[in-house]
Amino acid sequence: MSRNLTADLAADLRNRIVDGIIQPGEKLPSENTLISDFGVSRTVVRAALTRLQAEGLVETERGRGSFALTPPSDGPAAAPGARPVATTEDRLHLLAFRMGVETEAAALAARNHTERQLRAVQAALEEFTASAGHPAHAMKSDFEFHRAVAAASGNPYYSDCLAALGQTMIAMPRTRLMTGVEHYARDHFDQVVQEHRSIADAIADGDEAAAAAAMRSHLANSRRRFKASARTSG
């Protein structure tokens, strides 16, 4: 019986995260709230959260609580009063903004990168490639790739901009959040890997136009994937 209660609670929270009701970086309801709302024991709540952690949908930090996908930054980059990304419209505005900023950052990275910065871009790409099947790791390494490209631009304002946006700037389509072979669209993940690789290769080649085009194409595809995901969940 306890196992079924655990599975039911895990499924409810999983659906909320996948459907965007609980946004990336948003704190999950407290243990006491879940106990009260679902009429289950603390053991069941903790088992459900452990299951979601194993799936990569929840990250728990001692003293801070459990968060969907990624805890918010508690450093200086977490700007007070930052605009939340709560709706589909917000996400599409953010992707359009990123397209303007990051396309130019990629071009500058192709022209200005140091060897150390190029290695950071390539290392982030490899981390992302290895993160298939674990959404929280994928989100972190996806963000680190974009941050490494911004750093390679040689203009610190690009890095500051991405740091202020934080990991939740990464749009996570439902297909990258669902677990199980029947749901998880690996081809979508592989497509993002290839898009990142095209950006990294153009930066390594010092080809400004190709780097800008690869970044713009990647973010346009991200927008297309997110809109398709939003229609599926709507």
C-alpha positions as a printed Julia matrix, in Angstrom:
234×3 Matrix{Float64}:
  0.0    0.0     0.0
  2.78   2.39    0.95
  4.46   1.72   -2.39
  1.29   2.68   -4.27
  0.94   5.87   -2.22
  4.55   6.72   -2.99
  4.03   6.09   -6.72
  0.83   8.17   -6.74
  2.46  11.13   -5.01
  5.55  10.93   -7.23
  3.32  10.83  -10.33
  1.33  13.87   -9.19
  4.47  15.94   -8.54
  6.09  14.68  -11.76
  3.1   15.83  -13.79
  3.13  19.24  -12.12
  6.81  19.71  -13.01
  6.48  18.39  -16.56
  3.38  20.52  -17.22
  5.13  23.62  -15.85
  2.71  24.08  -12.94
  5.82  23.88  -10.77
  8.42  25.9   -12.68
 12.16  25.09  -12.88
 13.82  26.49   -9.78
 10.51  26.74   -7.91
 10.35  25.25   -4.44
  8.14  22.2    -4.0
  5.48  22.2    -1.29
  6.94  21.41    2.13
  6.83  17.91    3.59
  4.12  19.0     6.03
  2.02  20.47    3.22
  2.3   17.29    1.16
  1.44  15.17    4.2
 -1.66  17.29    4.8
 -2.76  17.59    1.16
 -2.34  13.91    0.27
 -3.09  12.32    3.64
  0.13  10.31    3.61
  2.97   9.71    6.05
  6.31  11.51    6.13
  7.92   8.26    4.98
  5.78   8.24    1.84
  6.59  11.89    1.08
 10.32  11.31    1.46
 10.21   8.16   -0.67
  8.38  10.06   -3.44
 10.9   12.9    -3.36
 13.76  10.39   -3.45
 12.22   8.8    -6.54
 11.95  12.19   -8.28
 15.55  12.99   -7.34
 16.65   9.72   -8.96
 14.76  10.72  -12.11
 16.52  14.09  -12.13
 13.32  16.11  -11.75
 13.98  17.32   -8.2
 17.07  18.67   -6.46
 17.12  18.84   -2.66
 19.47  21.08   -0.7
 19.9   20.67    3.03
 18.33  23.58    4.84
 16.72  25.01    1.69
 14.22  22.36    0.63
 13.39  20.57   -2.61
 13.23  22.37   -5.96
 12.02  21.48   -9.42
 15.08  20.64  -11.52
 17.45  23.22  -10.09
 17.69  25.31   -6.93
 17.84  29.06   -7.54
 21.2   30.7    -7.1
 21.79  32.19   -3.67
 24.83  34.15   -4.81
 25.11  37.75   -6.03
 23.88  36.67   -9.48
 20.4   36.13   -8.06
 19.15  39.63   -8.72
 16.45  40.76   -6.29
 13.21  41.53   -8.04
 14.26  39.63  -11.17
 11.44  39.13  -13.65
  9.93  35.64  -13.2
  9.57  33.32  -16.18
  6.17  31.93  -15.34
  4.13  31.7   -18.54
  4.55  30.44  -22.1
  4.58  34.06  -23.27
  7.37  34.87  -20.78
  9.41  31.94  -22.07
  8.98  33.0   -25.71
  9.97  36.59  -24.87
 13.04  35.26  -23.08
 14.05  33.11  -26.05
 13.7   36.12  -28.37
 15.86  38.19  -26.02
 18.46  35.41  -25.8
 18.55  35.19  -29.58
 19.64  38.81  -29.82
 22.18  38.61  -27.01
 23.67  35.16  -27.51
 23.95  35.32  -31.3
 26.32  38.28  -30.96
 28.12  36.64  -28.02
 28.83  33.56  -30.16
 30.25  35.69  -32.98
 32.52  37.51  -30.52
 33.55  34.2   -28.97
 34.73  32.98  -32.38
 36.88  36.09  -32.71
 38.09  36.6   -29.15
 38.26  33.25  -27.33
 41.35  32.12  -25.5
 42.43  28.48  -25.49
 41.26  28.14  -21.89
 37.85  29.56  -22.76
 37.56  27.24  -25.76
 38.35  24.26  -23.53
 35.59  25.43  -21.15
 33.09  25.51  -24.03
 34.12  22.03  -25.15
 34.06  20.64  -21.61
 30.53  21.99  -21.08
 29.48  20.38  -24.37
 30.82  17.01  -23.24
 29.07  17.36  -19.86
 25.82  18.1   -21.64
 26.26  15.18  -24.03
 26.73  12.85  -21.05
 23.61  14.14  -19.26
 20.96  12.4   -21.36
 18.22  10.94  -19.2
 18.87  13.18  -16.19
 17.0   16.47  -16.71
 18.55  18.37  -13.79
 22.09  17.57  -14.95
 21.1   18.39  -18.52
 19.71  21.76  -17.47
 22.86  22.64  -15.52
 25.27  21.6   -18.26
 23.12  23.25  -20.95
 23.33  26.5   -18.98
 27.09  26.06  -18.43
 27.6   25.67  -22.18
 25.82  28.94  -22.91
 27.65  30.65  -20.06
 31.0   29.4   -21.4
 30.21  30.83  -24.84
 29.31  34.17  -23.24
 32.58  34.18  -21.27
 34.54  33.42  -24.45
 33.13  36.59  -26.03
 35.65  38.57  -23.99
 32.92  41.03  -22.94
 32.01  40.53  -19.26
 28.56  42.05  -19.73
 27.46  38.98  -21.68
 28.54  36.74  -18.81
 26.82  39.01  -16.3
 23.59  38.93  -18.34
 23.44  35.13  -18.46
 24.41  34.8   -14.81
 21.55  37.13  -13.87
 19.08  35.1   -15.93
 20.25  31.9   -14.22
 19.63  28.28  -15.11
 15.91  28.78  -15.52
 16.63  30.58  -18.82
 16.94  27.07  -20.29
 13.63  26.08  -21.88
 12.87  22.46  -21.03
 10.38  20.84  -23.44
  8.2   18.11  -21.96
 10.11  15.51  -23.97
 13.27  16.26  -21.96
 11.43  15.87  -18.66
  9.51  12.66  -19.21
 11.14   9.44  -18.03
 10.9    6.05  -19.61
 11.7    4.94  -23.13
  8.11   5.39  -24.28
  8.09   9.1   -23.4
 11.63  10.32  -23.6
 12.34  11.72  -27.06
 16.05  10.99  -27.28
 16.17  12.32  -30.81
 15.29  15.79  -29.49
 18.15  15.64  -27.0
 20.56  14.43  -29.68
 19.44  17.3   -31.88
 20.31  19.82  -29.15
 23.71  18.14  -28.72
 24.36  18.57  -32.44
 23.28  22.21  -32.33
 25.65  22.86  -29.43
 28.44  21.05  -31.28
 27.92  23.24  -34.35
 28.29  26.34  -32.17
 31.43  25.0   -30.49
 33.0   23.95  -33.82
 32.39  27.38  -35.38
 33.93  29.09  -32.34
 36.95  26.77  -32.51
 37.33  27.57  -36.24
 37.21  31.3   -35.52
 34.28  31.66  -37.94
 32.2   34.55  -36.59
 29.4   34.29  -39.17
 29.04  30.53  -38.71
 29.05  30.83  -34.9
 26.33  33.5   -35.0
 24.27  31.47  -37.47
 24.64  28.28  -35.4
 23.53  30.04  -32.21
 20.6   31.73  -33.92
 19.52  28.41  -35.45
 19.82  26.65  -32.08
 17.68  29.21  -30.26
 15.13  29.31  -33.09
 14.88  25.52  -32.84
 14.57  25.8   -29.05
 11.66  28.18  -29.57
 10.04  25.78  -32.05
 10.48  22.81  -29.69
  9.11  24.77  -26.75
  6.05  25.96  -28.7
  5.33  22.4   -29.83
  5.72  21.22  -26.23
  3.39  23.95  -24.95
  0.72  22.97  -27.5
  1.04  19.31  -26.42
  0.51  20.17  -22.75
 -2.2   22.74  -23.35
